[in-house]
Amino acid sequence: MNTVFKDLPKGKKPRLHLHYSSKKLAENSIKKLRKQPNKQYQRQAATTLYYRAKLHKYQTKGMKNAARVYKKFLQTLKHKKK
């Protein structure tokens, strides 16, 4: 299973398994992100997944839908910041 960030300290397991291949998996990933207390981590992970889905070389219809879900989530984070 792929994770967003691979630069974890030695011996540490990844905290979340986030996906960008379909709308359903993106929505599940956002649920996991909302549970994270660190807003900066939420924004960074969602931005990474958004651009991975949007700019993927072999983009599928599911990835386009996932990109829309992440874009909407990022907009909600921006509104909370104000």
C-alpha positions in Angstrom: 0.0 0.0 0.0 1.4 3.4 -1.0 1.6 6.3 1.4 1.9 9.9 0.6 5.2 10.6 2.3 8.1 8.1 2.3 10.6 10.0 4.4 9.6 8.6 7.8 12.2 8.1 10.6 13.7 4.7 10.8 11.5 2.2 12.6 8.4 4.3 12.4 5.2 3.1 10.6 3.2 5.5 8.4 0.4 7.2 10.3 -2.2 7.1 7.5 -2.8 5.4 4.2 -4.1 8.0 1.9 -5.3 7.4 -1.7 -6.2 9.3 -4.8 -7.4 6.7 -7.3 -11.1 7.1 -6.8 -13.7 9.4 -5.3 -14.7 6.9 -2.6 -11.1 6.3 -1.5 -10.5 10.1 -1.5 -13.5 10.6 0.8 -12.2 8.0 3.2 -8.8 9.6 3.1 -10.3 13.0 4.0 -12.1 11.4 6.9 -8.7 10.2 8.2 -7.2 13.6 7.6 -10.0 15.4 9.5 -9.0 13.4 12.6 -5.5 14.7 12.5 -5.0 17.6 14.9 -2.2 19.2 12.8 -3.9 21.5 10.2 -0.6 22.0 8.4 -0.3 18.3 7.9 -3.9 18.1 6.6 -3.2 20.9 4.1 0.1 19.4 2.9 -1.3 15.9 2.5 -4.4 17.1 0.7 -2.4 19.3 -1.6 -0.1 16.5 -2.5 -2.9 14.1 -3.2 -4.8 16.7 -5.2 -1.9 17.3 -7.5 -1.0 13.6 -7.8 -4.6 13.0 -9.0 -4.8 16.0 -11.2 -1.4 15.7 -13.0 -1.1 11.9 -13.2 0.3 10.7 -16.5 -2.3 8.0 -16.9 -5.3 9.8 -15.3 -8.5 7.9 -14.9 -12.0 9.1 -14.4 -11.8 8.1 -10.8 -8.7 10.3 -10.3 -10.5 13.3 -11.8 -13.3 12.8 -9.3 -10.8 12.4 -6.5 -9.1 15.6 -7.5 -12.4 17.4 -7.2 -13.0 16.0 -3.7 -9.5 17.1 -2.6 -10.0 20.6 -4.1 -13.2 21.0 -2.2 -11.5 19.9 1.0 -8.7 22.4 0.5 -11.2 25.2 0.0 -12.8 24.3 3.3 -9.4 24.5 5.0 -8.8 27.9 3.5 -12.1 29.2 4.8 -11.4 28.0 8.3 -8.1 29.8 8.3 -9.8 33.3 8.0 
